[in-house]
Each structure stands twice: as structure tokens, then as C-alpha cells.
Amino acid sequence: MSSFVSNQTVQQYLSVEVETKYVEVDGVRYAYRELGQVQHRGTTPLVFLHRFRGTLDDWDPAFVDAVAEHRHVILFSDAAVGSSTGTPATSVDEKAENAAAFVRALGHEVVDVLGFSMGGFVAQAIAMREPTLVRSVVLVGTGPGGNPETDPHTDIVFDIALKPEYSFEDIRYLFFADGRDTETQAYIDRHALRTDREPLVAPATIQAMAGLIMDFMGGKTDHYARLGTLHQPTLIVSGDDDHFFPVKNQWLLYRELPDAQLAVYPQAGHAPHQQHPDAVAAQVTRFLRVRDVASR
């Protein structure tokens, strides 16, 4: 993503300084970062699963830091993403299998998962595949598997998403609502703060990601039909101006999930957690605190 840094002073965030760690599983070295106060390390970790072309650096520092004030946060890169090694996954279920293996390699028996966009597909899959591993699910800017009722994405959004570099207007269109230039620039400024950056996602991995996304969104997998088996409490966070997943699709997710909450942010785009990082972080924190109480 191209950086267009404004002259405004941007506060420093812990997540842009935390070290990148690695764990090896079956010959694959997974890159990850951990945040959270010491007193939170005994709580259920929240594992972040990223979007199309996203690396560890593409999580919004403001959102990550706000969540990490109250949770043990783990940012995860799948095989062949950023500095993770291995070959790229070619299906949502393969990505879910990789994520589960990574979590267990860190020694965790139970986690919460937060998936953004493509990561939301993976969060749904891992929750269905691993009901004892995943305690609760947060889905941000994502949708259900393709089915006859889903509304399509806009005609140009994937053409923009596949550009080698994003302009200011590309970033605004992909992630924010029309007219939200101030919030777009603020995110760009925060994104540029990290100095030791992860490698960009390679073309072969982008191609594999695009294929599994098209299979999932095109209804070529059975994930939509299996949503009724996802019994973990789920928080769905959406903007009402999402060019990838029109808001009707969030209602389909909500309808099919046995235990779900839906929050739609007005005049927000595909990434409500980037447009409103503090508000979405607070909502995620409240949701998970209820899970904490219920687990005692």
C-alpha cells in the first residue's frame, strides 16, 4: 500500500513497535505479534485473522492498541504471507487448519478469533471445524458464503483491490465510506508508523487468496449451509457502505447463526474498525467480557 503521510503529528502506538515472533509448525515458520498488559496474559487470547493481501503491518494500530488495553491480542500471518514461510493456502478450510495448528503450537487450548474480510471467512471455518478450540467469534467487514440471497459486491471493487499499490482514493473506496477523507488520511498516517515492515504479499499468494475468496463468495463451498453448526457467540461488525459485502449479507449471517449480535455502523465502509477504531474496539471488549463472565 502506498503511504501518503500528512503533516499532522500522529501519536505513537505500542503495536507499531512490538517485535515479530516466529513459531514453526510442520516445517512452516509462522510470523506473529503479541500485545496486551501482563495482567491480561492469563485471559483467553484474541487471535486476529487478516484480510486479502493483509500482513501484520496492515492492522490499524489504533484499533489493535485499543483492544490490547483489555485483552491478550495475537496478530497472525498465515503460510506464505509476509515473513511466514511455506506455500499459500488454496482454500478457506486450509487456512483454518493452519490457524488452528498455529494456536496449538503456542500452547493455547481455547482462543477467541477476530476475522476481518477474508479473515472472517477463516474465522467462520475454524469455529465450525474446532468448536472446543474457539470460544467466541468476531466478524468484521465480512460476509457469509455465497448463496442465492447474497447481494453482489460492486463492479470495480476487486479490480481496485488487485492493484499493485493503492492510491488515497483506492484506500478510501476499499475501506471507508464516501466522504470520509479525514478518517482515511488518519489511517494512512497510522499505517506508515511501522519502520521494520513485513514483506509484501507475493503474487502467487495473492492469486491463491483470490481463488479461495471467489470459491467462498461464489457458493462453491458448503460454509453457508453449515452456519447453523457455528454455536459459539458471534459479534458481527459491519459498515452500511461496504463495497465488498453489502449490508444485506450481514443480515444473512445474523439470521443463520444460532447465537449472534449484529452492529452496523452508519456511513462506514468495509473497515469500520479503521474508521471508528476506538468505538469498535470498545464494542469488541464488551462482547468478550461477557464471554469471560460466562466462562467462570
Secondary structure by P-SEA (a helix, b strand, c coil): ccccccccbbbbbccccbbbbbbbcccbbbbbcccccccccccbbbbbbbccccccccccaaaaaaaacccbbbbbbccccccccccccccaaaaaaaaaaaaaaaccccbbbbbccaaaaaaaaaaaaccccccbbbbcccccccccccccccccaaaaaacccccaaaaaaacccccaaaaaaaaaaaaaccccccccccaaaaaaaaaaaaaaaaccccccccccccccbbbbbbbcccccccaaaaaaaaaacccbbbbbbcccccccccccaaaaaaaaaaaaaaaaaaac
